[in-house]
């Protein structure tokens, strides 16, 4: 049994262009070619691709991935044990980071000095003070909280309207990409994710790619965020999370 490059891309959730690149650099060379010269992948090739994607998800550069997979002293069980250890360490790190950035998006509510009428006008049904006590208690000692509080303390109604307009425009942009069938790792989706990251950094607090990735995970792990984001389009939270991750990989590879 062998599979076409399109089938493998569908199985693995990657682009055909990515598979072509892996072939070009010798990381994943398909075992067969059709009579017409088209790539055909075997089950063994799929096993190798799974290993590649594991290590890529863990942030390994492609040359290091190739060196690990082509090490004659390694065996499949050794790879699995190594990946399990790395994933466990990453989960622990992300959990620690989540404790510092979870709900950081709502920390901008600190310092808002708007009347109830103005808050409703700017934020609609969302009450920006709803999580004030929770945010202060849990994240008040983080750099993100302090930066956001300092930056937004002087924001006027017009400033908050601008911030909200930017957020709404980004939401519409992501929805349009979904409606057009653009995958989350497409250039358009990754560019939207990059603009989303820059908007956070510009309006609230420093937001590097690792922190942005944590925010993306929060969009799907916290039902409050998921419910709010998916109100624009079902599945939007997960799509944004995937685009944010793809963009982070693009910029940190």
C-alpha positions in Angstrom: 0.0 0.0 0.0 1.3 3.4 -0.9 -0.2 6.9 -0.7 0.0 10.1 -2.8 1.4 13.3 -1.4 -2.1 14.7 -1.2 -3.4 11.8 0.8 -0.4 12.0 3.2 -0.9 15.8 3.6 -4.5 15.1 4.6 -3.6 12.3 7.0 -0.9 14.4 8.8 -2.5 17.8 8.7 0.4 19.4 6.8 0.6 21.1 3.5 1.7 19.5 0.3 4.4 22.2 0.1 5.7 21.0 3.4 6.1 17.5 2.2 7.8 18.7 -0.9 10.2 20.6 1.2 11.0 17.6 3.4 11.7 15.6 0.3 14.0 18.3 -1.1 16.1 18.5 2.0 16.2 14.7 2.4 14.3 14.6 5.7 11.4 12.5 4.3 12.1 11.0 0.9 9.1 9.0 -0.4 10.0 5.3 -0.9 8.4 5.2 -4.4 7.6 7.1 -7.5 4.7 6.5 -9.8 5.4 5.9 -13.6 4.6 9.6 -14.0 7.2 10.6 -11.4 4.7 11.4 -8.6 5.7 10.8 -5.0 4.3 7.7 -3.3 4.6 7.2 0.4 4.8 3.8 2.2 3.6 3.0 5.7 7.3 3.2 6.8 7.4 6.7 5.4 4.3 7.7 7.4 6.0 6.4 10.6 9.0 8.6 9.9 6.7 11.6 9.2 5.0 11.0 12.5 8.4 11.2 14.2 9.3 14.3 12.3 6.1 16.1 13.3 6.6 15.1 16.9 10.0 16.7 17.0 8.9 19.7 15.1 6.0 20.2 17.6 8.7 20.2 20.3 10.6 23.0 18.5 13.5 21.0 17.1 15.2 22.5 13.9 14.8 20.3 10.9 18.6 19.5 10.7 18.5 18.2 14.3 15.4 16.2 13.5 17.2 14.5 10.6 20.2 13.8 12.8 18.0 12.2 15.5 16.1 10.1 13.1 19.1 8.9 11.1 21.1 8.0 14.2 21.8 4.2 13.6 22.1 3.7 17.4 18.6 4.8 18.1 15.5 2.5 17.9 11.8 3.4 17.7 11.3 2.8 21.4 14.1 5.1 22.2 12.5 7.8 20.1 9.1 7.3 21.9 10.7 7.5 25.3 12.6 10.6 24.4 9.5 12.3 23.0 7.5 11.3 26.1 10.1 12.9 28.3 10.2 16.0 26.2 6.5 16.3 26.0 6.1 15.9 29.8 8.7 18.6 30.4 6.9 20.9 27.9 3.5 20.3 29.5 5.0 21.2 32.9 6.5 24.4 31.5 3.3 25.4 29.7 1.3 24.8 32.9 3.6 27.1 34.8 3.4 29.7 32.0 -0.4 29.4 31.9 -0.5 30.3 35.6 1.1 33.6 34.6 -0.8 34.5 31.4 -4.2 32.8 31.7 -6.8 35.5 31.4 -4.1 38.1 30.8 -6.2 39.4 27.9 -8.7 40.5 30.5 -6.1 42.2 32.6 -6.5 45.3 30.4 -9.6 46.0 32.4 -7.3 47.3 35.1 -7.4 51.1 35.0 -10.4 51.5 32.8 -12.2 54.6 33.8 -15.4 54.5 31.8 -19.0 55.0 32.9 -21.3 52.0 32.7 -22.9 53.5 29.6 -19.5 53.9 27.9 -18.5 50.4 28.8 -21.6 49.0 27.2 -21.1 51.2 24.1 -17.5 50.0 23.7 -17.6 46.4 24.8 -21.2 45.4 24.2 -22.4 42.5 26.3 -18.9 41.9 27.8 -18.2 43.5 31.1 -14.5 44.4 31.3 -14.6 44.4 35.1 -16.1 41.0 35.4 -12.8 39.2 36.2 -11.1 42.1 37.9 -10.8 40.4 41.3 -9.8 37.1 39.8 -7.1 38.7 37.6 -5.6 40.8 40.4 -5.5 37.8 42.8 -4.0 35.3 40.4 -1.9 37.3 38.0 -1.2 40.6 39.8 2.5 39.7 40.2 3.2 39.0 36.5 5.0 41.3 34.1 2.1 41.0 31.7 -0.3 42.3 34.3 1.9 45.2 35.3 2.6 46.2 31.7 -1.1 46.1 30.8 -2.1 48.1 33.8 0.5 50.8 33.1 -0.2 50.9 29.4 -4.0 51.1 29.7 -4.3 53.2 32.8 -4.6 56.4 30.6 -6.7 54.9 27.9 -9.8 56.9 27.0 -13.1 55.7 25.6 -11.7 56.4 22.2 -8.6 54.3 22.9 -10.7 51.4 24.0 -12.9 51.8 21.0 -9.9 51.6 18.7 -8.6 48.5 20.5 -12.0 46.8 20.2 -12.3 47.8 16.5 -8.9 46.2 15.9 -10.0 43.0 17.7 -13.3 42.9 15.7 -11.4 43.4 12.4 -9.1 40.5 13.2 -12.0 38.3 14.1 -13.7 39.1 10.7 -10.4 38.4 9.0 -10.1 34.9 10.6 -13.7 34.1 9.9 -13.2 35.1 6.2 -10.2 32.8 6.0 -12.2 29.9 7.4 -15.1 30.6 5.1 -12.6 30.6 2.1 -11.4 27.1 3.2 -7.9 28.4 4.0 -6.1 26.0 6.4 -4.8 27.3 9.7 -1.2 26.9 8.5 -1.7 28.8 5.3 0.2 32.1 4.7 -3.0 34.1 5.1 -3.9 32.5 8.5 -0.4 32.8 9.8 -0.2 36.4 8.8 -3.5 37.1 10.6 -2.0 35.4 13.7 1.1 37.5 13.5 -1.1 40.7 13.3 -3.0 39.4 16.3 0.2 39.0 18.3 1.4 42.4 17.3 -1.9 43.9 18.4 -1.6 42.4 21.8 2.0 43.7 22.1 1.0 47.2 20.9 -2.1 47.6 23.0 -1.5 45.5 26.2 1.8 43.8 27.0 4.9 42.2 25.4 3.7 39.1 23.7 6.4 36.8 22.3 5.7 33.7 20.3 5.8 31.3 23.3 3.3 33.5 25.2 1.2 33.9 22.1 1.0 30.1 21.8 -0.1 29.8 25.4 -2.9 32.3 24.7 -3.9 30.3 21.7 -4.1 27.1 23.9 -6.2 29.1 26.5 -8.7 30.0 23.7 -9.7 26.3 23.5 -9.0 25.1 27.1 -11.0 27.8 28.8 -14.7 27.5 27.9 -15.3 31.2 28.6 -12.8 32.2 25.9 -14.0 29.4 23.5 -17.7 30.4 23.9 -16.9 34.1 23.4 -14.7 33.5 20.3 -16.9 30.8 18.7 -19.8 33.2 18.9 -18.4 34.7 15.7 -18.2 31.3 14.0 -18.2 27.8 15.5 -14.7 26.4 15.5 -13.0 29.8 15.4 -11.2 29.4 18.7 -9.5 26.2 17.6 -8.7 27.7 14.2 -7.0 30.7 15.8 -5.1 28.4 18.2 -3.8 26.4 15.2 -2.9 29.5 13.2 -1.1 31.0 16.2 0.9 27.8 16.7 1.8 27.6 13.0 2.9 31.2 13.0 5.1 30.7 16.0 6.8 27.7 14.4 7.3 29.8 11.2 9.1 32.5 13.1 11.1 30.4 15.5 12.2 27.6 13.1 
